[in-house]
Amino acid sequence: MAVVLGIETSCDETGVGIVADGRLIGAALASSMEEHVRFGGVVPEIAARAHLESLVPCVKAAFRQAGIGPSEIDAVAVTSGPGLATALQTGLAAAKAYALAWGRPLYGVHHLAGHVAADTLEHGPLPPRSVALIVSGGHTSLLLLGDLARDPIVHLGDTRDDAAGEAFDKIARILGLTYPGGPAIDHAARDGDPGAIGFPRAMLGVGCDFSFSGLKSAVARHVERDGPGLSVPDVAASFQEAVVDVLTRKAVDACLAHDVDTLVVVGGVAANRRLRQVAAERCGAAGITLRIPPPHLCTDNGAMIAAVGGLLVAADIPPSSLGLAADPSAPLTRASLDSAGF
């Protein structure tokens, strides 16, 4: 049974998790979100400083919750890309220090593979084949998965412009809602009519790629035209419905096209109430098994990185070297990120 410590510092959350044989036994999370709110987005230097201050306390807290010590750790896993360069480097430096001090192997992990692996902590191992819909602040992708640790990850489609979470943030700003935009729009939409405004659904029926910039522009024009008479809940609900409609239709179509009976929806936007509801309805109608982690495992966390590390150890994947470099724009082709060496 492998016990893996995972460290996640790709953006503004400092996450540490300890996973034993696919089971989460300890976790801690610190966020610097409140420090970024006044800027309307994440400031890399502030995030990196917050990671520096929070990392060691989070590691200690995760060990306390797990009830074990460093001597019982078999490997250290860390997000080495993609993400904010200075934030990644902070977590990577800490992971290297722990791995070196404890004499344990180091595994560089792709952040998005971590989101997929988060689901295994709730629902167990993934089936031999599945489709993953990743929806977050920086990424929107449809992936064809085999064995997450061993097999290449096939991109069926990606966003051509804004990611879904990015669109939520921008529309929240237009509507005068708080940052981050995803939870704010989800909350406002509960009092709105999702059918009030017929916002466009871009690229429906055209492959597996996504586009949300046109939708963002349509919402901005509507807000400018309606002015004082604007119903923020109706706009929020209608915008959210347009995003959810496209995401779920394309995801279900991808499963059917590739003869896959399991859809995994992950990433920060997977915590959205309406997305979870519509995905369940459409997967149920199509005979597809839907897997979505609980909300606390959808957002960035260390447990998901530890989960990938556990899969890599179990699959006998060679570890990274201590020359592993941060890669802020790492493409998602495999769960592990190899050492660039220096």
N, C-alpha and C positions, 0 to 999 in steps of 0.2 A: 504494500500500500504506500503510494508516494504522497508525501506531504509537501505542498508547494506554497511558497509565499509569493503573492503577486502585488506589483506596484503599478499604479496608473496615475500619470501626471500629464496627460496630453493637452489639457485645456485648463479649466479653473477648479476642477475637483481633485483633491489629493485623496486617492483611494488605496487602501491596503486590504488584502484578503488572504486568508489561509484556507486552502482546500485540501482535504484528505480523501483520496480515492473517489473523487467526483462529488464530495459532500462539503459544503461550506461549514467550517467550524469556528471561524473568527473573522471579523471585518471591522473596519473603521473608515470613516469618511469625513473630510473637512472641505468646506467650500469657501471660495473667496468671492462668490457671486455678489454679495452686498457691496464689495469694494468696486465692482465694475458697473453697477447700476447707473450711476450718474454719468457714465460715458456712453451708455446705450450699447455696450458690447464689451468683450473681454480685452483688457490691455495686457499684452504678453509679459511686460516687465513686472506688473503687479502680480500676475498669476505665478510667475516664477518665484518671486519673493515669498508669496504665501505658501507655495510648496516647500520651500526651504524651511520655513517655520513650522509647518504642520507634519512633515514626513515622519520624523522620529517619534513624536507623540502618537501618531496613527499606528506605526509599527508596534509600539509598546501596547497600545490599546487592543490591537488585533491579537497579540500574543496572550494578553490577559483573558480575553473572551474565549480563545481557543483552549486555554489551560495547558499550554505547552511552552517549551523554551526553544531557543535557536538550535540547540543540539538535535532537535527532532525534525528539523526542516531538511528535506532531501534535495530541493532545487529552488532557485529564485527566478521568477519570471517578471518581465518588465515591458511596458509599452515603449517601443523604440521608434514608432511611427504609425500613421501620420499624426500631425498635431503642431502645436506652437513650438518652435525650435528651442527657445530657452526653457520652456516648461518640460519638454521631453528630456532635455539634458540634465535637469535637476533630478528627475526620477531615475534616469539611467545611471548617473553617477552614484546615487545611493544604492541602487541594486548591485552595481559592480563592487562597491565597498562591502556590502553584506556578503555577496558570493565569495569574495576573496578572503574576508575575515573568517567565514565559517567553513571555507574549503568546499563549497557546493557549486554545482554547475549553474550557468546563467543561460536563460532563454530569452531572446528578443522576440517580442510578440507584436503582431499587427493589431492595432486598436480595433478595427472593425471585426476581425475574427473573434476578438474578445466579446463583442456584443453578441455574436452568434453563440459562443460557448456559454454565455450567461444563462441561456435557456436550459442547458443541460443540468444546471444546479437546481432547477425547479422540476423539470420533467424527465430527467434521465438522459441516457445517450441518444444521439440523433439517429434516425434510420439510415440505411445505406445510401439513400438518395433523398434529397429534399431541395426545396426552393426557399431561399431566404430573401426577405424584403428588409433592407436596412434603411431606416429613416431617422436622420439625426440633423443636428444643426449644420453640419458641413457635408453630409453625404446622403444621397438617395440612390440605391442600387438594387437591382434584382440579380440574384446569384444562383447558380446551379451548384449544389454541394454534393460531394461524395463523403469520404472519410475526412473530417476537418483537419486532422493532424497529418495525414499522409498524402492526400490527393490535391492536385491543383484546383483552385477556385475559378469557376467559369463565370464571367460577366455576361448576363443576358441583356442587361440594359442599365444605363446610368442617367443621371440628370445632365442635361445639356447646358444648364445655366444655374439658377438658384436651387439649393437643396430645399427639401420640404421644411425643415426646421428654420432655415434662413428666411424663407418666405413668411413663416409665422412671425418671426421677429420683426421683419420689415412692415408687415401689415399691422402688427400691434403698435408700432411706432406711429404709423399713419392715423390710427384710431385713438391715439393718446392713451394707450394702455401701458402697463408696466413691463419692464424687461425682467426675465426672459419672456418672449412673446407666446410661446406654446401654451404654458399653463394659463396665461392671462386670457388668451382667445378661447381656450377650452372653457374657462369659467364664464366669460361673457356670453358665449354661444348658448349656454343652458337656458337663457331667457329669450333667445331669439328664434326666428323661423328659418330653418335651413333651406326652405324653398322660396323665401321672399325675393331673392335676387338671382337671376340666372347667370352666374359668372361662368366664363368659358372653361371647358375641359380640354386642355391641349393634348394632342397626339393620341387621343383614344383610338384604338384600332390600328395604330401605326407602330408596330414593333413593341419593344420593351423599354425604350428610352422615355425620359420624363422631361418636361419643361414647365416651369412655374413663373417665368418672368412675365409672360403675357397676362397671366391671372393677376399677378401683383399690379401690373399697369391698369388692368380693368378695375380693380378695387380702388386704386388711387383716383382714377377718373370719376368713379361713382361718388366717392367721398367729396371730391372737389365740387361736383355738380350739385349734390344734395345740401351741402353746407349745414346751416343751423338745424334743418329738419331731419338730419341723419339719425337713423336708429342704429346705434353701435351694436346692440345684441343681434339684430338681423344681419348686418354686414358680417359680423364675426361668424355667425352660424352659417351663412351662405358661402363665405370664403372657405371655412373649414370643410363644409360638405363637398365643395369642388375638389379640394385636395384629397380628401378621403375617398371620394368616388374614383378618381384616377388611380390612386395607389392600390386600392383593393381590386378594381377591375383588371388592371394589368397583372397583379400578382396571381390572381386566380387563373387568368388566361395563360400565364407562363406555366403554371402547374399542369394545366390540361394539355398544353402544347408539347410538354416534355414528359408526359405520362408519369407525373410525380403526384403522390397522394398526401404529402405533408408540406405545409407552408409554415415557415418560422418568421415571425415579425419581430424585429428587434431595433434597438436604438432609442434615443430619447423621446422621439415622437410616438413611439409605440406605447407610451404611457397615456396617450390621448384617449379619452373616454369614447368619443365617437368612432375613431379608427378601430378600436377594439370591438365595438358593437357591430359595425358594418362588416368587418372582416369575418366575424363569427357567423353572421347571417349568410354571407356569400359563400364561405367555405362549406357551411352546412348544406346549402342548396346544391353545391357541386360535388359533395361527397369527399371533401378534402379535410384532413386533420389539421387543425390550427393549433400552433404552439406560440404563445406570447409569454414572456417572463413577467412576473409581478412588477409593478411600477418601480420599486426600489432597485431592481436589477436592470431596468431599461436605461437609466441614466448612467454616466460614467462611474465606474467603481473598480476597486482592486480585485474583487472576487472573480470578475469575468476574466481578468488576466491570469490569475492563479488557475482558473479552470482550463484555459488553453495550455498553460504550463503542465498541468496534470496530464492532459491528453498527449502532449509531446513526449513526456517522460514515459508514459505507458506504451507509446508507439515506437520507442527506442530511437527517436529523432536525435541526431547529434546536437549538443548544445552549442551556443554561440561562444565566441572567444571574448576575452576582456577588451578586445579592440573594437567591439560592436559600437557602431556610430548611430546617433539619432538621424532619422530620415523623415523630415517634416512633410514630405509629399510622397511617401512610400505607396506604390501601387499595391492593390490587393490581389495577389496571385496565390499566396500560401499563408497559412496561419503563422508560421515562424518567419522571422526576418534574420537573414544571415549577417555575419560580421563583414563590415567593409574593410576592417583592419587598418591599423596605422601604427 
